[in-house]
Structure formats: C-alpha cells, structure tokens
C-alpha cells in the first residue's frame, strides 16, 4: 500500500480492490518462486491463501500466475486425488480416485478407427489415474441390481462405445492394474479376474459439454444413488440401492 500511495496509483483496497489483490497475488507468487529453488524448509504467510479466497468470495477469475502457483512444487500430482461419498440408506459409500485432465488428448475411442486414445475401448482401466480407484461400502448394497457385500474393493472398468463393464475386485493398493516396485520402478501386473466379486454392464452416454477433469460424483436417485463417472464427452451412471441384510 505504501508503494501505491507513493506512486499515486489506485491499487489500494479502498480505491480499486481488484487491482490491489492482483498486486498482492503477484508479490506472493514472486516470493514463492524466489524461495522454491532453495530446496529447504520455508515458511510463508497466508498471502496466497488470502488472495485466492478473495477471488472465490467475489466470483472473480484469479490471475494465471496465482492459479498456477499450486502446480509449482514437484510433489504435486498432475492427477490429484479425489473423494466422493454419500449414504445409501444407512450404508456409507466412499470412493477414492485419481483425477486426470484431458490435456489435449483423445480419451475414449476405438483404436480400429486409426486414432490414438488414452483409454481405448475394450481395455481394462483403473477408472482414474495413479492408484486404482477404490470404493468402501459399510453395508451390503445393490449395484445395478446385483448384491455387493460390505467391504473395500478396487473398481476397474472396460469402456466401450455404448456400454461399460464395471468390475469390483478384492485386490487393493494397486498402482493401476498392477504394482510398481518403489526401488526398481518395475511394474508387475497383479490384477486377477478371479478376484472380481461383482461384474456389471452399464450403458454409457454422451455429455453435452466437455468435462476436462475426470470426475466421480454421487447423485441422489429415487431408490438410492447414482455413481456418475464423467470425462471428456462420456458419462456413465451406476445405480446403487440399499440391499436387505
């Protein structure tokens, strides 16, 4: 503020709040950039958090440098972890998954048409990114009319042009469809179809708008909930209902 007053400019909270917060964001980002290469523990004040909060509260788009600041650190995953949760009757349902972005790629499609796809039709997918997607249900539920007992399962899918195969598997802690050794970085396929406890066929549909980041969300339905998978222009709705004991 002192600098703005001395320069006779209006980047002040009582004169031009948007310019003021933009200047604060620029300063906070520059501080972050300056200290990041030192690779040592550094403590920052709340500048970046307060700036982002201002933009959210006022419905404003944050400047690119502030929006990108969260991606500067090496430890940040390109596909962050997402969590979706709901209740179906008395049963608590929670899904943990990785959320990849489109990033200019063709996501779903048939390789036979000559294209290259991130998730080709007919191939087993972890239903997200990084580790395999996992679902926990604290009691029995019906998935598309078929019973799934209480427990934690990996969710694997096989996308198709009009239908998806959804597999609930007892193998847990997998890095995709296998396991990656931390020391050697060697990948070993560990998905076993024999560990599938439930397999259902679910129709897929087209979305009116592109979904840039893969999303799993629960929507309330008359008989329970729908677990909705959305990415690019594809949507899949998996019905979940309460099951008798």
Residue pairs with C-beta under 8 A, 6 or more apart in sequence:
1 12
1 13
1 20
4 10
4 11
4 12
4 20
4 23
5 12
10 16
10 19
11 19
11 20
11 22
11 23
12 20
13 20
17 54
18 60
21 51
21 54
21 55
22 63
24 47
24 50
24 51
25 47
25 48
25 51
25 62
25 63
25 65
25 66
26 63
26 65
27 47
28 44
28 47
28 48
28 51
28 66
28 69
29 48
29 65
29 66
29 69
31 44
31 47
32 44
32 48
32 69
32 72
33 72
35 42
35 44
36 72
36 73
48 66
48 69
51 62
51 66
52 62
52 66
54 60
55 61
55 62
55 66
70 76
77 98
77 130
78 100
78 101
78 129
79 98
79 99
79 100
79 101
79 128
79 129
79 130
79 214
80 98
80 99
81 96
81 97
81 98
81 99
81 130
82 96
82 97
82 98
82 99
82 128
82 215
82 216
83 94
83 95
83 96
83 97
84 94
84 95
84 97
84 216
84 217
84 218
84 227
85 92
85 93
85 94
85 95
85 218
86 92
86 93
86 218
86 220
86 225
87 93
88 141
88 224
88 225
88 240
88 241
88 242
89 139
89 224
89 242
90 139
90 242
91 137
91 138
91 139
91 140
91 141
91 150
91 242
92 136
92 137
92 138
92 139
93 135
93 136
93 137
93 138
93 141
93 218
93 225
93 227
93 240
94 135
94 136
95 133
95 134
95 135
95 136
95 155
95 216
95 227
96 133
96 134
97 127
97 128
97 129
97 133
97 134
97 155
97 214
97 216
98 126
98 128
98 129
98 130
98 131
98 133
98 214
99 128
99 129
99 213
99 214
99 215
100 128
100 129
100 213
100 214
100 231
101 212
101 213
101 214
102 210
102 212
102 213
102 231
102 232
105 118
106 115
106 116
106 117
106 118
107 117
107 118
107 119
107 231
107 232
107 234
108 117
108 118
108 119
108 120
108 121
108 159
108 231
108 232
108 234
109 115
109 117
109 120
109 121
110 117
110 120
110 121
110 122
110 161
111 117
111 120
111 121
119 125
119 159
121 159
121 160
121 161
122 158
122 159
122 160
123 158
123 159
124 156
124 157
124 158
124 177
124 191
125 156
125 157
125 158
125 159
126 132
126 133
126 156
126 174
126 176
126 177
127 133
127 155
127 156
127 157
127 216
127 229
128 214
128 216
129 214
130 175
130 176
131 173
131 174
131 175
131 176
132 154
132 155
132 156
132 171
132 174
132 175
132 176
132 177
133 154
133 155
133 216
134 152
134 153
134 154
134 155
134 172
135 152
135 153
135 154
135 155
135 168
136 151
136 152
136 153
137 148
137 150
137 151
138 150
139 150
139 243
139 245
140 147
140 148
140 149
140 150
140 243
140 244
140 245
141 147
141 148
141 224
141 240
141 241
141 242
141 243
142 148
142 224
142 239
142 240
142 241
142 242
142 243
143 166
143 168
143 198
143 200
143 238
143 239
143 240
144 166
144 200
144 201
144 202
144 238
144 239
145 239
145 241
146 198
146 200
147 198
147 243
148 168
148 197
148 198
148 243
149 197
151 170
152 172
153 168
153 169
153 170
153 172
153 197
153 198
154 168
154 169
154 170
154 171
154 172
154 174
155 166
155 167
155 168
155 169
156 166
156 167
156 169
156 177
156 191
157 164
157 165
157 166
157 167
157 229
157 236
158 164
158 165
158 167
159 204
159 234
160 204
161 204
162 203
162 204
163 201
163 202
163 203
163 204
164 201
164 202
164 203
164 204
164 236
165 199
165 200
165 201
165 202
166 199
166 200
166 201
166 202
166 236
166 238
167 193
167 196
167 198
167 199
168 196
168 197
168 198
168 199
169 191
169 192
169 195
169 196
169 197
170 195
170 197
171 190
171 191
171 192
171 195
173 179
174 190
174 191
175 187
176 187
177 189
177 190
177 191
178 187
178 188
178 189
178 190
178 191
179 187
179 188
179 190
180 186
180 187
180 188
181 187
181 188
200 238
202 236
202 237
202 238
203 236
204 234
204 235
204 236
205 234
205 235
205 236
205 237
206 233
206 234
206 235
207 230
207 232
207 233
207 234
207 235
209 233
210 232
210 233
211 230
211 231
211 232
211 233
211 235
213 231
214 229
214 230
214 231
215 228
215 229
215 230
215 231
216 227
216 228
216 229
216 230
217 227
217 228
217 230
218 225
218 226
218 227
218 228
219 225
219 226
219 228
219 237
221 239
221 241
223 239
223 241
223 242
224 239
224 240
224 241
224 242
225 239
225 240
226 237
226 238
226 239
226 240
227 237
227 238
227 240
228 235
228 236
228 237
228 238
229 235
229 236
229 237
229 238
230 236
